[in-house]
């Protein structure tokens, strides 16, 4: 992997950066990655900050990202230790209850309600709300007093509805119930032993732990708490949507640590709800000061597509504000990847088809629990990534901002004092808090949130259902017509498992591929994968039949299959970007016969088109962690593809700059890497490269089709822009028109992937064109109204946009 060397900072005996590197980026690790390192001295030391940040990010992935794990290192949380030597009769016969009752109850969960209501922030918010209510009226003292009483009562009510009532006793009862219930529907809850030991070691530092899982299921709320409690770790307070405040279950979740927040903080009339924001901000701040750990879902709601959702950094900003204001001395961030072999919540197909979400209720919860208890949902894998110090991360990020165009400088103050420099010109309010923050501050929080999502999804374990669904929607998509034989599928599963392991990803299955396919087929169900037994030798007396597996690749079932497959897409994401970029550069005749020897393209053009395709898909994926430019990782991916012989470099390219050409692949000297990114290696940019399709190499075609559904979605959205010329349209109607156009193109054979009509991806397409200043968006009666910007309100300009997206379609 290459690292940019764009910005260098001279650090003179800086103890903070020294501690940061020693803790997270061992010198041996940097040398292993071929990154130049200098020994610590008391003289000026020049460090590449972007390299430091990237190595830090990579190092934090190690715990959750090992590809092969011994069986004995995995804990199944549904198996209670049964060592009962010298145990009592009660312990022998009721070992589950005994195990739970013996859990240490010394952890205290202090109530912070009184501190919240007496906080200056809440009092200020009440005064502000009073002034907003009385704006434009004749202000009388009686009116002020009445308004103050109203808002004080509302603050009390908001806090009463929000606060958690976590109880050690209830946690013990819930743990026993979870053993009984989860054991009926799951084969296991897998956690790595070394990850638990790491959490215990970090917990000894007595600073708050911030658990940030990727949100897949309502069970996420309970699983993390269950795992932590059963391993003698403090259970966190969990931010839950107020849609879960349903009878009985809401009270149960509250007792297990949930505090409830509104999905939309402000009323629909656009007025800012100062009291609610102040209570939420203060409640979280005082909870952190009291030593509570927190858990919230940085993606916001549950993923409807199976892939990571771009983060919403509002709640994280409160944690950062508390740290920067000196409220806490530090906090450890713990990204968490939740991997379900079969989703317990059902599927999100109806929502992806545009139907409104069904709200949670007591009856629906009871029905869901009853249905769930009578089904098998396989295994759940929970990966706790390496915890990292939020303070160290923010300080390292501040140094990375020290470029010629920034003025952000670190502010090193004693412990428990503000160490962030707020002296900036551009200032805005934080998303959930009430404080004014700078744009650099906002960007810093966004980088941290992006890093958490990137880290979590990189640590995601590929389950059996993920691998099989991905194979059917890529390599075996044509099997929907004739089916794929079991032997053929086994060979393909062996291949995909090997490819995933090569890319340092975890597969959470240790059996052979044949058993893996049978297990995944059973879990996915006949609705998604059907089996046909066909007698091939119909003319003979042989009764042996061949079983063919046929996936459902038509709406609506394909959306559920895509949900499972999307978990594997990031494994091949960057390679697919490169391959699709090269295909888009080829003339049509070369695409049909790409091995004719005349289809070389320049490396600089590959980079240019890869960057454009990455820009198109910017609302779908995070391509690189903060601190590493996308150009860096794309160049590294090109080198990887060359090294794996999936790309070939033109043999006429002579070794003019000290580079080596071996087996058609370019190998750069280490000294050239930094020079290329610091000054630009123009000779390298002129290299001529082509796809390797020799000897029936199907890997390239496989990599091309990985992103095809997403490209078709964005192309479809672009095609509807014609309807907005000299017109405007509500979002609901616009999405309906996009869907109608998509169904028409499916019927005409112009769209091959019906999952391209999924609602979330179509909405992301609209969001992209808004960010490109193609669409203008305004709000009317809580409904978005779309129109074209004046420059693009022309058929030729819209056609340019359509062609810009369309050139990446197969």
N, C-alpha and C positions, 0 to 999 in steps of 0.2 A: 504493500500500500504506500502511495506517495503522500507526502505532507507538504502543504504550502509553507513557504518561508517568506511571506509577504511583509509581516510586521515584526520587528525586533525591538526589544526593550532592554535597556541596561539596568540591571538590578544590582544594587550594592549591598551585599550581605543581608538580603531581605529574609528575615526569619519566617515570615508567613508563607512565602512561596517555597522556601526550603522545606518547611514542615509539610506543606501540601504535596510536594513531589516525593518526599521520603515516605509519606503515608500511602499515597495512591499510585505513584508511578516509579517503581523500583528502577534503578540504573540498569540492572541486568535486562529488564523488560524492554527499556528503550533501545539498548544495544541489539536485542533480539530482533526488533523491528527496523534495524538499520537506521536509527535516528541518532545523529551526532549528539553526544552528551558531554558536558564538561564537569569535572569534579568540583565540589563545593569548596570555595576559597573565600577569604576575606577581601578579595579584590573584586573589581567589576566583572560580572559574568553576563554574557550575552546569551539569551534564550529565545528560541522561537516560541512565542506564546501560543500560536495556533497549533504547533506541534504538541505543546504541553497539554492543551485542552483536549486534543484528539486522543492522545495517549491516555489521558485521564478517563475519557469516555470509553475507550476500548477496554481499559483495565477494569472498569466497573461492570463490564458485561461478563467477566470470566465466570462468576459463580453460577449464573443462570444460562450459560451458553456452551457448556461442554457437550460434545457430540456423543460420547459413549460413557455411560455411567454404570458402574458395577451394581448388581442387584442389591447387595448388602448396604449400599449407601442410600437407598430409598426407604423412607418411612411411610407405612400405610397407617393413616391416622384413625382408621376404623378398627385397627387391631390393638387391643389393650394388652400390655405386658401381663403375662400370667404366671410369673415367678411367684410361687407361694410357699417357699421353704419357711418353716416355723410360723406359718400364718395361722390365724384363727379360723374357725369353721365358717364364720361369716365371710371372711376374705376369700376362702376357697370357693364357696358356692355363689358369691355375689361379687366376683372380682371386678366387674365394671363399675358398680356403685362404689365399691371400696377404693378403687383407683382414683375416682373423681373426688370422693370425700377427703382423701388425703392430700389433695392439692393445697398448696400454700395459700392461705387467705390473708396474708399480711399486707397485700397491696390495698391501698386506700384510694377511694375515688371521691375527692372533696367536691362539694357543691359550691358553685361560684355565683349563684343567682344574686346574692346581695351585692357583691362587688360589681356586677354588671349594671344594676339599677342605679348605683351610686357613682358610676364612672362619669368623668367630665364629658366624654364623647357623647354619651346618651343624653346628658343634660343639655349639651349644645344642640343636638339634633332636635330635641323637644322645642327649644327656643326658636330654632330655624323653621320648624313646621308651624309653630304658632304665627310667626311673621308671614309665612306663605299663606296661611288661612285668612289672615286679616289684611292682606295686601289689597289696596284700593278701597278699603272700608274706613269708616270713622272709628278710630281706635279708642276704645274706652277700657278703663281698668277692669271693669267687671267682665268684659269680653275677653281680655287677655287671661284673666284668672280661669275663666271657664274653659278656654282653649287649652291652657296648660294642664288642667285637670284631665281633660279628654285625652291628650297625648300621653300623659303619665300613665293613665289607666291602660291605654293601648300598648305602651311599652311593657307593662306588667303582663298583659295578655299575650303579647308576641313572645316574650321570654317563656311564659308558662307553656305555650304551644311548642316552642322550639326545644327547650332544654332536655337533656338526657337524665335518666334516673338509674344509671348503671348500678348494679348490685352484685357483689361477689356471690351471695347466696343464690340469686337467680341465674348467674353464670354457671354455677355448678349443676343446677337443675336442668338448664338448657343443654349443657354438655352431655348429660346422660340421655336426654330426649334425642339429641342429635345422633348419638350412637345408635339408638334404636331405629330412628326414621331413616337416616342416611344409609344405614346398612341394608335396608330393604330395597333401595333403588340404585345404589352405586356399588360397583365392585371394589372400589377403593378411592381414597383421597391421598394422592402421592405427594410427598414433600422430600426434598433432599436433606439428609442429615447434616451435611456441612453448612447448609444455608441456615438451619436453625441454630447451630452452634455460633455462627457469625452474628446472628441477631442477639443471642445471649451475651456475647462479648461486647457488642456495641451498647447494649442496655446497661452495662455496668458503668458507663460514663454519666448516667443520670441526667440525660437531656431528652427532650421530647422526641419521639419517633413519629414520623409522618409517613403512613402507609398509603401508597398510591397505586391501587390495582387498575388494570384495564377492565372496563365494565362489560360483562357478557351476560350475566344472569342476576335475578334477584337473590339467588343463593350466595352471590359474592359477599353480601352484607354479613352473612352468618359464617361462611367458611373461614375467612381470615381471623375473625374473633375466636372461633372454635379451635383453630390450629394454634394460635398464640396462647390461649388459655391452657390448652392441654400440654403445652411445653413450658409452663410456668413463666410466661411473659405477660406483661401488663396488657390487658384488653384495651383497645383504643375507643375513643368516641367517634362514631361513624356518622358522617353527613348523609342523610337520606332525604329523598324528595317527599314533600308533604302529601303526595298522592298515595303514600303507603300508610297514612294515618287512618287506617280502617279499624273497625271494632276488633278488639282482642289482639289482633296481630300488631297493630300500631303500638299498643301498650307493651307487648312482648318485646318488640324491637327496641323500644325506649329503655326497657330494663336491661337489655343486652348492650346498651351503649349508643343507640341511635339518637341523634338530634335532628329535628326536621326543619328543612328550609324550603321556601317557595321556589318553584321553577322560574318564575318571573318576579323579580324583586319589586318592580314598579308597576303601578296601575296602568291599564291600557290607554288612559288619557295622556300618557307621556310625562306626568308629573313624577318627580323623584321622591321616593319614599325614604325620607331621611331617618325616621325613627327605626324602621325595620333594618336598614343597612347598618345603623349604629349599634343596634342590639346584636345583630349577627357578628359584626366585626369585634365587638367587645367581648361577646361570649366566647368566641374562639381564642381571642388574645388572653383572656383571664384563665381559660382552660389550659393553655400552654404554660402560663406562668405558674399554675397550680401543679404542674408536672404531668398533666394528662398527655397521652399520645393521641394522635388524630388519624382518621382514615377518611378519605373522600376520593371520588372518581374523577380524575382529571379530564376525562373525555366528556363529562357531563352525564348524559344518558347512556343507556346500553347501545352497543353497536348493532345496527340493523343489517349490516353487510358482512360481518365476520372479520373484517380488517380493522386496524386501529383507526380511531377517529381523531382528527386534529384537536389538540387540547384546548380547554377553556381554563384560563389561568386565574380566574377570579378568587377562588378560595386559597390558592397558593399564594396570591399576592398578600393576603392577610397574614399568612405565616411569615413571609418575607418582611412585611412591615413590622411585625412584632420583633423579629430578630434585629432589624436595622435600627429600631427605636430603643434597643437595649432591654426590652422586656424579658428576653431569654438570651442565654449566652451562646447557644447554638441549637441546631435541630438536625437530626439525621433523616434524610429522605430515603425511603425504601420503595423503589419501583417493584411492582408485582405483576406477573403474567398469569392469567387464569386460563387454563386449557380444558375444555369440556369435550369428551368423546361424543356425547350427544347432549344437545342443549335441553335443559330442564324446562325452560320457559316456553317450549313450543317453538314456532318459527315466526318470522316477521314478514311473511309473504304478503299478507293483506295490506300491511302498511307500505310495503314496497310497491304495491299495485296502486297506491294512492288512496286507500280507504282510511278513515280516521281511526286513531288508536282507541281501543276499548279500555276505559278507565277501570282501575282496580276497585274491587268491592269485596265485602265479606263473603258473599255467595260464590263469586268467581275464585276467591282464594281457597275456599273449602273444596270446590270442584277441582281446582288445579292440584291441590294436595292429594285428594283421593285418586285422581288420574295418575299422578306421579308415583304414588306408593305402589301402584299396580303395574309399573313398567320398569324396565331396566335401562339405565342411562350410562352404563359402562364406567369408565374411570375419569376422575377429575385430577388434573395435575396443577399444582400451585408452585410457581417458581419465584422465590424471593431474591431479587437481584442484590448485588453488593450495595449495602447502605453507604451513602456518602454525606459528608458534612456540608450542610447548606452554606455555612459561613465560608468554608474553603472554596466551594463552587463559585459563590458570588464574587469573592476576591479575585479568583483566577479569571473570571469573566470580565471583571473591571479592567484587568491588565490587557486582555485581548482587545478591548475597545480603545486602547491607547494608540490609535492610528492618527495620521496627519489631519483627518477631517473630524476628529472627536476631541472633546476637552475633558472627558471623564478621567479623573485621577483618584487613586485609592486614598482613603483617609484613615490612617492607622491610629486608633484610639484605644485606651485601656478597655478591659473586658467590661461588658454590660453597658457600654456607651455606644451611641450611634457611630457606625464606621462607614457610612455611605455619604458621598458628597452630593447634596441636593441642589447645589448651585448651578442650575441650568436655566436656559431661557425658555424652552418649551415645556409647559407643564399642563397636566390633565388630571382628572380625578381617577383614582383606582376603581376597578370594575365593581368590587363588592365593598370596599372600604369607603371611608369618607375623606381620607387624606388626599391632598394634591400631590401628584407624583410627576416626575420628569419623563420625557420620552425615552431617555436612556434607561431609566428605571423600569419602565414598561417593557422595553426590549429585553432587558436582562431577565425579567420574570418569564417572558415568552420563551427565551432561550432555555431556561431551566425546565419549563413545561415541555417543550419540544424534546429536550434530552430525556426526560422521564418516559415519554411515550415511545421514543426511539429505542431506549434501553429495554423497556418492558416487552415490546413486540419482538425485539431481537432475541430475547430470552424465551419467547413462546415455544412451547414443546409441540411438535407436530404429532397429532393423534392419528389413530388408524383411519378414522372417518375423513380427516382432512386429506390424507395422502390419496385415498381411493377416489374421493370426489374430485380432487385436482387432476388425477390421471384421466378420469372420464371426461372432464371439460377441456382437456388439452390434447394429450397424446392419443386418447381413444374416443374422441368426440364422435367420429363416424360410426362408432359401435352402436349408436342409438338406432341405426337402420338395420344392421345385420347382427350386432352383438359382438362381444369379444369372448373368446374361449378362456377357460380358467387357466390353462397353461400359459397362454399369451399374457394374461393379466399378471400371473405370478412373475414372469420374466420382467414385465414392466415395473412391477412393484419392487423387485430386486434392484432394478436400475435406478428408480427414483429415490429409494432409500440410500443407495450409494452416493447419488448426486447431492442429496441433502446433507449427508454426513461430511462430504468433501467441503461443504460450505460452512462447516462448524456449527450446524444446527442440531438440536436434540430431537430424536424420534422417541416418543414415549411408548415404545412397544419392543419387547425383547424376544418374541417368538419369531418363527419363520414367516415368510411372506404369504404362504398359502393360508395359514391360520389367521394372519392379519386381515386378508381379504374376506374370509368367511365371517370374521367378527365384525368388520366394518359394514359388510352387506346386511347383516342381521340388525345392527343398530340403526342404519339409515332407513331400513324398511323397504318393502316391496313397492311402495309408491314412488320412491326415488330410483331404485335399482331393481329391475325385474329379471327373473331367471327363466330361460327357455331351454328345455331339454329336447334336443333334436337327434333323431336317428340318422346318422350320416350315410351308412351303408344300407340304404333302404332296399336294395335288390338282393341282399344276402340274408342269411338266417341269424346273423349277429344282432342281439338285442341291445348291445351297448349304445348308449346315447351320449352325446356331447352337450354339456351345459354351456349356454351362452349368457353373458351378463349384458343387459341393456340399460343404459342410464336414461332418465327422463330429461331431455334437453329442451323441452317446450314449456311455455308459461302455463301455470304458475309454478310448477314443481322445480324448474331449473333455478329459480331464485333461492330455494332452500339448499339445493346442491351447491350453488355458488357460495352461499354463506360458509359452508365447510371448506370449500376449495380456496377461498380468499386468504385463509390463514397461511397458505403456502406461497402465495404470490410474492411476498417480499423476499423470499429466499432467492428468487431468480430475477428480481426487479431490475437491478442495474444492467444485468446482461441482456434482458429483454429490451431495455431502452436502447442499448447500443445496436442490437440486431435490427430492431425496427427502424432506427435512424438510417442504417446502411441500406435497408430495403427501400426506404423512401427516396434515397438518392439515385437508385437504379432506374434506367429507362424501362418502359413496359416490356419490351422484348427481352431484356436481360432478366427481368423478374421471372419470366417463363422459362428461361434457360440460363440460370445464373452461373453455370460452370463452363461458360464458353470462353473464358480467359480474357474477356474484354470488359469485365465489370469491376475494375478497381476504382476506389474512391479515395479522396485525400483524407488524411487523419483530421485535419482542421475542419473539414466539412462534416465529418462524423461527429466531432465535438459540438459543432454549431447546431446540428439537427438534434443531437441528444439533449442539449441544453433546452432547445425549444420544446421538445416532447416532455421533458421534466417540468417545464413551466406550465404546459397544458395540464399535467396531472398533479399540480402542486397542492390541490385540495384533497387528493386521494392518499398521498404517501409523504412521509418525511424521508428524504433520500440520503441525508447524512446528518450526523450529530452536530450541534452547534460547535463552532471552532474549526470545522473542516468544510471548505467550499465544495459545491457540487461539481465544479470542474475538476477538482482533485480526485474525487472518487470515480468520476467517469473515465479519466485518464488511466487510473489504476485498473478499472474494469476492462478497458481495451487491452492493457498489458496482460491481464489474466486470460482473456480470450485468445490472445496471441500465444501465450504460454501453453494453453490447453489445445492448441491447434484448431480451434473453432474459427479463427481468423487467420488469414495468410497475408504476409507482407510481400510486396513485389520483389523478386529476387534481383532485379536490376538495380535496386537501391543499394548503393555501395557504402561500405563502412567508412564514411568520410569524417565522422566526428568521434571516433574512438568507440563506437557502439559495435555490438556483435550481432551477427545474424546466424542463428542456429535453427536448423530444421524449419526454415521459413518464418521463424518468430524473432522478433526484435528483443534483445536483452540490453537494457541500458546500464551503463556503469553507475555505481552509487553516487559518484561525484556529480553526475549529470542531472540527478533528480532535482536537487535544490536549485541548480542553475536554470533548469527548464521553467520552474514556477517563479523564480525570482526575476528572470530576465526574458524568458520566452525562448524556447529551443525551436527556432524557425525551421531548421532542417528536419526535425522530427514532425513538425506540423505538415510538412510536404510529403510525408510517407504515403505511399499508395497501398491500400489495404482492401482485401476482398473476403467475402464469406467462403468458408470451406464446406463445399457440398460434395466433395469427392467421396467415393466409396460408400455411397448411400448413407452419409452422415445425417441422421434425422434430428440431431440435437438442435441444430440451427432453426429448423422449422418449428420445433417444439418451443424454443425461446421466443420466436416471433409471435406465436399465438397466445402467450401468457397474458399479454396486455390487450389483446384484440377486443374483448367486450368493453373495456373502458374507452378505447379509442372510438369504437362505434357509438357509444353513448354521447361523447362530446361532439362527434360529427353530426349526430342526430339533432342535438340542441342547436348547433350552428345552422342547420338547415331550416329551422323555424324562424330564424332572424328575419327572413324575407317578409313574414307576416307583420313585423313591427315597423316596416317602412311607412312613414307618415301615419303612424297609429300607435296606440298604447293598449296594454292588456293587463288584466289582473293575473297574479301568479297562478291561481287555481285554473283559470281558463288556458293560460299559456302551457302549463304542464299537461293539461288534457289534450291540447293540440299536438304537443310533442309526442305523447303516447299514441295518438291516432296516426300521426305520420309514421311512427315506429312500427305499428302493426301493419300498416300498408306496405312499408318497405320489407318487412318480414315476409309478407305474402308474395311480394315481387322477387324475393331472393336477394335483395340489396343489403339486408342485414342478416348475418349468419348466426349471431349470438343473441338469442331472445332475452337473455339476462341483461342485455344492454338497456332494457326498458325499466330497470330498477329505479325507484323514485329518488333515493339518496344521491346516486351518481348524476342523475339529470339535474337535481338542484345544485350540485357542485359545479355543473357546467354553466348554469346561470350565474353562479357566484364568480366563476372564472371570468366570464365576459364583463361582469360588473367591475372586477379588479383591473381588467384591461381597458377600462373606460370606453367600452363598446356599448354597454347597457347603462341607462340611467334608471335609478330605482327611487321611488318615493312611496310614502305610506298614506293610505286613505282608508279610514274606518278599520284600522288594524290589518289591512290587506295590502300586500306589496303590489305596486303598479310599475310595470316595466315599459320602457320606451327606448328607442335608439338615441345615442348621442348624436348631435347635429352632424358631426363629421362622417358618421357611419350611416346616416339616413339617406343612403343612396344604394341602388342595386349593385353597382360595381364594387363598392366598398364591402358590402355584405358578401359578395361573391369571393372577394379576396380572403375574408375570414373563413368561409366555407372551404376554400382550397387549402388554406394554411393548416386546417385540422385534417382535411380529407386526404392529404398526401401520405398520411401514416396508416390509412386503412389498407388491409390486405387486398 
